[in-house]
Each structure stands twice: as structure tokens, then as C-alpha cells.
Amino acid sequence: MFSSYSDGNSTDSFEPFLIILSEGQDKINVTVEIFVLSMVIATKVLQKGPLYTKATLDFSMKYGKHIPEPAMAMGTLPQAFCLCCGEYVVIILRALGVLFALTRVNNELSCIGKQELEHFVVEAAIKHGEEDGTVEVVALLCEQENLKDGRIVTIHISQQKKNVGIVL
């Protein structure tokens, strides 16, 4: 979920959203759907509302590419992370090691970048970047040679430059 007013400074109420990822039948794309959530005042029940926006992400992976998964106490679920900050939506397919950066402008999602991380993604978080209009994703990646070891990376995302850059 993310807020339509998630600038980090507002104390006003916000409209929450729900993000649902669905794997395509051909297994080379993922559909991202964002729904409005609303509260039924009488019953105080949160319910999924109408579709807000939708996008399809294509990922062409090399056949036979295998990223080893670590043994983790809580398992390897969820299969994907949906991270949101301001107008940015970042989708990370953990076992494939693929990150998609999208922007949400005028009720439309646009993919502005894709980064193959080449590692299983153990954990990830998103925050505003140092420059205006940027975000940073900080991720813990599992080493392929030693599954009990990992590295922390920072992925810089900028809509103005239309790029996704990674810093190890």
C-alpha cells in the first residue's frame, strides 16, 4: 500500500492504495494493478475499491539462469517486494533478482527502468533520495558463492534522468 500524499512531511489523512502483482501465463511478464482502498464507515471495514491504474512489466531472463535461494527462518516469501515512495513504485522479483522502477503520474504507471541485480534479494526498503525527485532503494542481496553471506547495495532512481543506478 502507499499513500497518494506520501511526501513524508504531511500530517493530513491519506487515501491508501493496494498493489497486486500477477504473473502472466507466459511467465515472462508481471501485471501490476493498483486499487483504491476505502473504509465503509458504518462497519469500519476496509475494502478494495475500483482499479486505479495498471501496467505490465516484461522481463526477459536468460534460459537456465538460476539464482540460489538462501535458507531463511521465515522462508522466501513473499515472492516480490512492492516499495512505494511519493510517485515512485518499485517492484522487486526476489528470486529472479530483478528490480523495476515505475512512476505514477496522472493515474498512469510508467516503467522508467529495470535493473538485474544477479542475486536473491533478502530484504529491501525505499526512501527519498538526497536530490529532489529521486529515491533510493537499499537492499540486502544474498551472495551466490556463500548463501550465508550477503551485501548491502543502494539503488538510486531518478525520473528526470530516466535511469536506475546501482551502488555496491
Secondary structure, DSSP 8 states (H G I E B T S, - for coil): --BTT-SSS--S---BEEEEEEE-TTSSEEEEEEEEEEEETTTTEEEEEEEEEEEEEE----TT--------TT-S--SEEEEEETTEEEEEETTTTEEEEEEEETTEEEEEEEEE--S-EEEEEEEE-SSTTEEEEEEEEE-SS-TT-EEEEEEEEETTTTEEEEE-
